[in-house]
Amino acid sequence: MRVVKELTGKPCKVTVFSWNEKYLIKLEYGPFEQTYKVSMMDYLEEEIDDILTDKFISEAMDRFKSMGVSLRDAIN
């Protein structure tokens, strides 16, 4: 697995890996992670930025908040 790119200036850490004919888009925020797999046959490396739009990141941040609520509810 190799790191293709890391994005800075986003509300969460974004790392794109190349592995097994796929790009793995990994988003990290606090104790939570989200990983998306995208076929290398469907996207060129330069096109990954087309996926990582502000809307995509915003929706991922909403999921992180939901994950936090679910964890808190499960613990309590």
C-alpha positions, -999 to 999 in steps of 0.1 A, spaced: 0 0 0 14 34 -9 3 69 0 -9 87 -31 -17 120 -14 -26 137 18 -49 167 19 -44 194 44 -67 223 52 -98 201 56 -117 196 89 -106 160 89 -74 142 79 -77 128 43 -52 103 30 -55 85 -4 -38 52 -7 -31 30 -38 -37 -7 -30 -49 -38 -49 -61 -20 -80 -81 5 -59 -77 39 -43 -86 39 -7 -98 73 5 -94 74 43 -109 101 64 -100 104 101 -115 126 127 -108 120 164 -112 83 172 -133 77 140 -124 66 104 -143 63 72 -128 45 42 -140 45 6 -127 22 -21 -126 35 -57 -115 13 -86 -84 25 -104 -101 15 -136 -128 41 -130 -106 71 -119 -72 84 -127 -51 97 -98 -56 132 -109 -94 127 -108 -95 118 -71 -98 155 -63 -130 155 -82 -144 131 -55 -130 150 -25 -153 181 -29 -164 203 -1 -198 187 -2 -183 152 1 -162 163 31 -191 181 47 -213 150 44 -185 129 59 -182 153 88 -220 148 94 -214 110 95 -185 115 120 -210 134 142 -235 106 139 -209 80 147 -200 100 179 -237 101 189 -241 63 183 -210 55 203 -221 77 232 -256 61 232 -241 27 232 -217 35 261 -245 51 281 
